[in-house]
Each structure stands twice: as C-alpha cells, then as structure tokens.
Amino acid sequence: MGRQTPLFHLHQELGARIVDFGGWDMPVQYSSQIGEHHAVRRAAGVFDVSHMCVVDLRGERVREFLRHLLANDVARLTLPGKALYSCMLNEAGGVLDDLIAYYLTDSWFRLVVNAGTRDKDLEWIRARAPAFAVVVEERADLAMLAVQGPRARAKAAQLLGEKDAATALALDVFVGREVGPWFIARTGYTGEDGFEIMMPAEDAVTAWRGLNALGVASCGLGARDTLRLEAGMNLYGQDMDEGTHPFESALGWTVALDSPGREFVGREALVKIRAAGPARKLVGLLLEDRGVLRGHQKVRVEGVAAGEITSGTFSPTLERSIAFARVPSATALAVQVDIRGKLLGARVVKPPFVRFGRSLLT
C-alpha cells in the first residue's frame, strides 16, 4: 500500500480505479477516461493533486537562495502572489525536478514540487538552505485540488462567500493568494483555465463533493495525462530527468542564463552546452498513419535510428495519436515510428497541440 491523500476514501466511494503513482495510491479514472478528458475541455473537472509537495521557504535571504537554487530567476517576481515555472538542476545541468515558485512576501516563497521527487527534492533543498538562513517547511497539512476547464473558475467560486469569490475571480493568470483559509492560484496543467486550490486537509472532501454537486466531473490521472500532453506540458520522469538538461527538453525558455551577477546550480554546465549547441531536442509528433504512439517507441529517419518517444497517447480532442520525442537536433520534419516492427509515418510539429479546447495544428 502506498501513501494516501486526504481524498483516498472518497475516491474509493466514487468507484475510482486506484493505481500506484510515484508511491501514492491515486485514482486513474472514475468511469470513462475520454469522458473525463472531454469534461475538462468543454466544461469543468476536478483532480486530486494532494500528492504534490508544497514547501514553504522563509527567511530574509529567501529570494537570494532561490536565485541560486533555480534555473529561472525569481528576481522577476515583484507582485505578491506571482508564480514562476522553473527547473531545479544538478551541477551537470540535469533536471532534478520542475516546479512552481510563488512569491508571497520578501521573506516567504512557496514551492510546489512533484510527488515522485518529493524526498530527493526536500533533501536537496534542506542541504542548501542553511547557508542562506532559510527555514524549510513541508506543508503536509494541506490538500490540493485542481479545478480545470472553461467553466472551472466560475464553478469553484461558488464554494466561496461573495467577497472571497470576487477576490478569486479577479486573480490574474499565474497568480495565487490566500483567500480565507485557502490558497487559490490561477495555474494548471491541462491547457485550460482554472484554479489550483491548496486547503486544510480536513476541507478537501467537502470541497470535492461541493464541486461534484455543481456539475464538476471527478477526473483521474489518465485524463490528466492526455490533457497535459495535448497542452504541450512535460512530465517529469518521462520527458526530462536528471540525465537530460532543459535545452534538450524544450525547456530552454525557463532558463535565465544571462541574469547579471547570478550564479545558479547548473549554470556553468548550461553555458557550455549552449555554446556547443545541444545535440538533441524534444519535439512534438503527429502520427500520419493509423496506430497509437507510446513511450520508448523508436523514431527513425529514412530507416535509421534517430531517437525515441518520451510520452505518447491518443488525443481525444484531435482524434489523432500525438507524442513528444527526443531526437537529434538536425532531425527532418518527416520521420517514422517503429510500432511493433512497422514503420509508420509521423510529422514533426511544434507543441502545444491543443490550447483552450482548440487545435493548434495547421
């Protein structure tokens, strides 16, 4: 038995199929994975993301600490509540994790890191925090719900009082703030609008039931994966890890390499990689033939091995098979994928594939 979120018994009551995910017992689907996917694209769905690790960092030098720890630069966060997506790297430039950092006050930042990297992330952060007199607190007392879809914010706001609802609905994109006892952020992992809500664990079941009563669909990790891949969003452990760097993971945009006077962990390695030119890149693939793209399938150019798929799925929105693949930087726009010994044609495209329910493919 793995770790369980405060919503575990409710998931069982609702008939969810439970799977192991990074050491956690999590719902993969409730009824129809495709139905849950479409619910998010067309209206609203709610996901249990309480397995994610919320970490509060406090201290007078906390901004300085995060400028050293992260590849992106928190110096650009000047509005309280503003969030920043970043990678946390090792000295070789490999991706230890991808995370979101929230600037709350000059002495308080909040990080949200991945469930599967929770223990190593905390160890890495705690080993470096004392040099900056930063206190690290894991917020295991919090549950976290992601309410996503074109109607998600309006639905979630109905759980709040009139004043708090107005505050939540006024949040800008990628901004979070405390609203009563909850921390509500206009962030997400689906390519749709919505909220990610951190709340006391004891509030989670009531909030979930309240959303269901408002017509918000219960959604599992299966739909979350197809949604995030359509939206062109990486999954740690598949599309990047400690053995890959941001420039070969389509995450170069998250690296503030030229911030004046800033030395961050992994910077020296990335400077060398950028100067030499990355040998590989992460691209999107659209299957032109019939079949389903899956992780680890080999990509070929004119029959010659040229990388492999990192994440692949059938896209319910596009009704086509899509994937991410890591290939040599000079790879052409037309490739083949080896699916059970057959070479099927695929086209290299630029993610995202879908955003706000609309195809972005031409």
C-alpha positions as CSV (number, residue, x, y, z in Angstrom):
1,M,0.0,0.0,0.0
2,G,1.3,3.4,-0.9
3,R,0.8,6.9,0.5
4,Q,-2.8,8.2,0.5
5,T,-4.2,11.7,0.1
6,P,-7.0,13.0,2.4
7,L,-9.4,12.2,-0.5
8,F,-8.4,8.5,-0.9
9,H,-11.5,7.0,0.8
10,L,-13.8,9.3,-1.2
11,H,-12.1,8.2,-4.5
12,Q,-12.9,4.6,-3.5
13,E,-16.5,5.6,-2.6
14,L,-16.9,7.2,-6.1
15,G,-15.7,4.0,-7.8
16,A,-12.3,5.2,-9.0
17,R,-9.7,2.7,-10.2
18,I,-6.7,3.2,-8.0
19,V,-3.1,2.8,-9.2
20,D,0.4,3.4,-7.8
21,F,1.8,6.7,-8.9
22,G,5.2,7.7,-7.5
23,G,4.5,5.7,-4.4
24,W,0.9,7.2,-3.9
25,D,-2.4,5.4,-4.3
26,M,-4.1,7.6,-6.8
27,P,-7.3,7.5,-9.0
28,V,-6.5,6.9,-12.6
29,Q,-10.2,7.1,-13.8
30,Y,-13.7,7.1,-12.4
31,S,-15.8,5.9,-15.3
32,S,-14.6,6.9,-18.8
33,Q,-11.1,8.4,-19.2
34,I,-12.1,10.0,-22.5
35,G,-15.3,11.3,-20.9
36,E,-13.3,12.9,-18.1
37,H,-10.9,14.4,-20.7
38,H,-13.8,16.0,-22.6
39,A,-15.4,17.3,-19.4
40,V,-12.3,19.4,-18.8
41,R,-12.0,20.6,-22.3
42,R,-15.8,21.5,-22.5
43,A,-16.8,22.4,-19.0
44,A,-15.0,21.6,-15.8
45,G,-13.3,18.8,-14.0
46,V,-11.6,18.4,-10.6
47,F,-8.3,16.4,-9.9
48,D,-6.8,15.4,-6.6
49,V,-3.2,16.7,-6.7
50,S,-2.7,16.5,-3.0
51,H,0.3,14.1,-3.7
52,M,2.2,17.1,-4.9
53,C,4.6,18.5,-2.3
54,V,4.0,22.1,-1.0
55,V,7.1,23.6,0.6
56,D,7.2,27.0,2.3
57,L,10.6,28.8,2.5
58,R,11.1,31.6,4.9
59,G,14.0,33.9,5.7
60,E,15.4,37.3,5.0
61,R,17.6,35.8,2.2
62,V,15.0,33.5,0.7
63,R,14.9,35.3,-2.7
64,E,18.7,35.1,-2.8
65,F,18.5,31.4,-2.0
66,L,16.1,30.7,-4.8
67,R,18.1,32.7,-7.3
68,H,20.9,30.3,-6.5
69,L,18.7,27.2,-6.5
70,L,16.6,27.6,-9.6
71,A,17.4,28.0,-13.3
72,N,14.7,30.6,-13.8
73,D,15.2,33.9,-11.9
74,V,12.8,34.8,-9.1
75,A,14.1,38.3,-9.2
76,R,11.4,38.9,-11.9
77,L,8.7,38.2,-9.3
78,T,7.7,41.6,-7.8
79,L,3.9,41.3,-7.4
80,P,2.9,39.3,-4.3
81,G,1.3,36.0,-5.4
82,K,3.0,35.9,-8.8
83,A,4.2,32.5,-9.8
84,L,7.2,31.3,-11.8
85,Y,7.8,27.9,-13.5
86,S,11.3,26.7,-13.2
87,C,13.6,23.7,-13.3
88,M,15.9,22.8,-10.4
89,L,19.1,21.4,-11.7
90,N,22.1,19.5,-10.6
91,E,25.7,20.7,-11.2
92,A,25.8,18.9,-14.6
93,G,22.7,20.8,-15.7
94,G,20.4,17.7,-15.4
95,V,16.8,18.3,-14.3
96,L,16.3,17.3,-10.7
97,D,12.7,18.5,-10.9
98,D,10.3,21.0,-12.5
99,L,8.3,23.2,-10.1
100,I,6.3,26.3,-9.5
101,A,7.6,29.0,-7.1
102,Y,5.2,31.6,-5.6
103,Y,6.5,35.0,-4.3
104,L,4.3,35.8,-1.3
105,T,6.4,38.3,0.7
106,D,10.0,39.3,0.7
107,S,10.7,36.7,3.4
108,W,8.3,33.9,2.2
109,F,8.2,31.9,-1.0
110,R,6.1,28.8,-1.7
111,L,7.2,25.9,-3.9
112,V,5.1,23.1,-5.4
113,V,7.2,20.1,-6.5
114,N,6.4,16.8,-8.0
115,A,5.2,13.8,-5.9
116,G,7.7,11.3,-7.2
117,T,10.7,13.6,-6.5
118,R,9.4,14.8,-3.1
119,D,12.0,13.1,-0.9
120,K,15.0,13.9,-3.0
121,D,13.8,17.5,-3.6
122,L,13.4,18.1,0.2
123,E,16.8,16.6,0.8
124,W,18.4,18.8,-1.9
125,I,16.7,22.0,-0.7
126,R,17.4,21.4,3.0
127,A,21.0,20.7,2.4
128,R,21.5,24.2,0.8
129,A,19.0,26.3,2.8
130,P,21.1,26.8,6.0
131,A,23.8,28.7,4.1
132,F,21.2,31.3,3.4
133,A,19.5,31.1,6.8
134,V,16.3,29.8,5.1
135,V,13.8,27.7,7.0
136,V,12.2,24.9,5.0
137,E,8.7,23.7,6.0
138,E,6.9,20.9,4.1
139,R,3.1,21.6,4.3
140,A,1.9,18.1,4.7
141,D,-1.2,19.6,6.4
142,L,-2.6,20.8,3.1
143,A,-4.6,19.1,0.4
144,M,-4.6,20.4,-3.2
145,L,-7.4,20.3,-5.8
146,A,-7.0,21.3,-9.4
147,V,-10.3,22.6,-10.9
148,Q,-9.8,23.0,-14.7
149,G,-11.9,23.8,-17.7
150,P,-13.7,26.8,-19.3
151,R,-16.3,26.9,-16.5
152,A,-13.9,25.8,-13.7
153,R,-13.3,29.2,-12.1
154,A,-17.0,30.1,-12.0
155,K,-17.9,26.8,-10.5
156,A,-15.1,26.8,-7.9
157,A,-16.1,30.4,-6.9
158,Q,-19.5,29.1,-5.8
159,L,-17.8,27.3,-2.9
160,L,-16.8,30.7,-1.5
161,G,-18.6,33.6,0.1
162,E,-19.4,36.6,-2.1
163,K,-16.4,38.6,-1.2
164,D,-13.9,35.7,-1.4
165,A,-15.4,34.7,-4.7
166,A,-14.9,38.1,-6.2
167,T,-11.2,38.0,-4.9
168,A,-10.6,34.6,-6.5
169,L,-12.2,35.5,-9.8
170,A,-10.1,38.7,-10.0
171,L,-6.8,36.7,-9.9
172,D,-4.6,37.1,-13.0
173,V,-3.1,34.2,-14.8
174,F,-0.2,32.5,-12.8
175,V,-1.0,34.4,-9.6
176,G,-2.1,32.9,-6.3
177,R,-3.2,34.4,-3.0
178,E,-4.7,33.4,0.3
179,V,-8.5,33.6,0.1
180,G,-9.8,32.9,3.6
181,P,-8.2,29.6,4.8
182,W,-7.5,28.6,1.2
183,F,-4.6,29.5,-1.1
184,I,-6.1,29.8,-4.6
185,A,-3.8,30.0,-7.7
186,R,-4.8,30.6,-11.3
187,T,-2.5,27.9,-12.6
188,G,-2.9,24.4,-14.0
189,Y,-1.6,21.5,-16.1
190,T,-4.3,21.0,-18.7
191,G,-4.1,23.8,-21.2
192,E,-7.4,25.2,-19.8
193,D,-8.2,28.0,-17.4
194,G,-8.9,27.1,-13.8
195,F,-7.7,27.1,-10.2
196,E,-5.3,25.0,-8.2
197,I,-6.5,25.3,-4.6
198,M,-4.4,24.4,-1.5
199,M,-6.6,24.0,1.6
200,P,-6.5,22.4,5.0
201,A,-6.7,18.6,4.6
202,E,-10.0,18.5,6.5
203,D,-11.7,20.7,3.9
204,A,-10.9,18.5,0.9
205,V,-13.8,16.0,0.9
206,T,-16.4,18.7,1.5
207,A,-14.9,20.8,-1.3
208,W,-14.8,17.9,-3.7
209,R,-18.4,16.9,-3.0
210,G,-19.5,20.5,-3.4
211,L,-17.8,20.7,-6.8
212,N,-19.5,17.4,-7.9
213,A,-22.9,18.9,-6.8
214,L,-22.2,21.9,-9.1
215,G,-21.6,19.6,-12.1
216,V,-17.8,19.4,-11.9
217,A,-16.6,16.0,-13.0
218,S,-14.3,13.9,-10.9
219,C,-11.2,13.2,-13.0
220,G,-8.2,10.9,-12.7
221,L,-4.6,10.7,-13.7
222,G,-5.5,9.2,-17.0
223,A,-7.3,12.2,-18.3
224,R,-4.7,14.5,-16.6
225,D,-2.0,12.8,-18.8
226,T,-3.9,13.2,-22.1
227,L,-4.8,16.8,-21.3
228,R,-1.2,17.8,-20.4
229,L,0.3,16.1,-23.5
230,E,-2.2,17.9,-25.7
231,A,-1.2,21.1,-24.0
232,G,2.5,20.5,-24.6
233,M,3.4,20.2,-21.0
234,N,6.3,17.9,-19.9
235,L,6.0,15.1,-17.4
236,Y,9.0,14.6,-15.0
237,G,10.5,11.2,-15.3
238,Q,9.4,10.8,-18.9
239,D,10.1,13.9,-20.8
240,M,13.0,15.1,-18.6
241,D,15.0,13.8,-15.7
242,E,18.5,14.1,-14.1
243,G,20.0,12.7,-17.3
244,T,18.6,15.5,-19.5
245,H,19.1,19.2,-19.5
246,P,16.5,21.9,-20.2
247,F,17.8,22.7,-23.7
248,E,17.1,19.2,-24.9
249,S,13.7,19.0,-23.1
250,A,12.0,22.0,-24.7
251,L,12.5,24.0,-21.5
252,G,15.2,26.4,-22.6
253,W,12.6,29.2,-22.1
254,T,12.7,28.5,-18.4
255,V,16.4,29.2,-18.0
256,A,17.5,32.7,-17.2
257,L,21.1,32.1,-18.2
258,D,22.1,35.7,-18.6
259,S,20.8,37.4,-15.5
260,P,23.6,39.8,-14.4
261,G,25.6,38.7,-11.4
262,R,23.7,35.4,-10.8
263,E,25.3,32.0,-10.4
264,F,22.8,29.2,-10.0
265,V,23.3,25.5,-9.6
266,G,24.0,24.0,-13.1
267,R,24.7,27.3,-14.8
268,E,28.3,26.6,-15.7
269,A,27.3,23.3,-17.4
270,L,24.4,25.0,-19.3
271,V,26.7,27.8,-20.6
272,K,29.0,25.1,-22.2
273,I,26.0,23.2,-23.6
274,R,24.6,26.4,-25.2
275,A,27.9,27.3,-26.7
276,A,28.4,23.9,-28.3
277,G,24.8,23.6,-29.4
278,P,22.5,21.0,-27.9
279,A,22.9,17.6,-29.7
280,R,19.2,16.7,-29.1
281,K,15.8,18.4,-28.9
282,L,12.3,17.5,-27.7
283,V,9.7,17.8,-30.5
284,G,6.1,17.1,-31.0
285,L,4.9,14.3,-33.3
286,L,1.6,13.8,-35.1
287,L,1.1,10.3,-36.4
288,E,0.1,10.3,-40.0
289,D,-0.8,6.6,-40.2
290,R,-3.1,4.5,-38.0
291,G,-1.7,3.5,-34.7
292,V,-1.0,4.7,-31.1
293,L,2.2,6.4,-30.1
294,R,3.7,5.3,-26.8
295,G,6.8,6.0,-24.7
296,H,10.0,4.3,-25.7
297,Q,9.0,3.6,-29.3
298,K,11.9,4.2,-31.6
299,V,11.9,7.1,-34.0
300,R,13.7,6.6,-37.4
301,V,14.6,8.9,-40.3
302,E,14.8,7.0,-43.6
303,G,15.1,3.8,-41.6
304,V,18.0,5.0,-39.4
305,A,17.5,5.2,-35.7
306,A,17.0,8.8,-34.6
307,G,15.8,8.9,-31.0
308,E,12.7,7.7,-29.2
309,I,9.3,8.8,-27.9
310,T,9.2,10.0,-24.3
311,S,5.4,10.5,-24.0
312,G,2.7,9.3,-26.4
313,T,-1.0,8.9,-26.4
314,F,-4.2,9.1,-28.4
315,S,-5.5,12.6,-28.3
316,P,-9.3,12.6,-27.6
317,T,-9.6,16.2,-28.8
318,L,-7.8,15.8,-32.1
319,E,-8.8,12.1,-32.5
320,R,-5.2,11.5,-33.6
321,S,-2.1,10.0,-32.0
322,I,0.4,12.5,-30.6
323,A,3.7,12.4,-28.8
324,F,6.9,14.0,-27.6
325,A,10.1,12.6,-28.9
326,R,13.7,13.3,-28.1
327,V,15.6,13.3,-31.4
328,P,18.9,14.7,-32.9
329,S,18.8,18.5,-33.4
330,A,19.1,18.2,-37.2
331,T,16.1,15.8,-37.5
332,A,13.8,16.5,-40.5
333,L,10.1,17.3,-40.4
334,A,9.1,13.8,-41.6
335,V,10.0,10.7,-39.5
336,Q,8.9,7.2,-38.9
337,V,8.0,5.5,-35.7
338,D,8.6,1.8,-35.1
339,I,5.4,0.4,-33.8
340,R,5.7,-3.4,-33.3
341,G,8.0,-3.7,-36.2
342,K,6.1,-1.5,-38.6
343,L,7.5,1.9,-39.6
344,L,4.6,4.4,-39.5
345,G,4.8,8.0,-40.8
346,A,4.8,10.9,-38.4
347,R,5.2,14.6,-38.8
348,V,7.3,16.8,-36.5
349,V,5.2,19.7,-35.1
350,K,5.6,22.4,-32.5
351,P,3.6,21.8,-29.3
352,P,1.2,22.6,-27.8
353,F,-1.2,20.5,-29.9
354,V,-4.4,21.9,-28.2
355,R,-5.0,25.0,-26.1
356,F,-8.3,26.2,-24.6
357,G,-10.1,23.4,-26.4
358,R,-8.9,24.3,-29.9
359,S,-6.5,22.5,-32.2
360,L,-3.3,24.5,-32.8
361,L,-2.1,22.3,-35.6
362,T,-2.1,23.6,-39.2
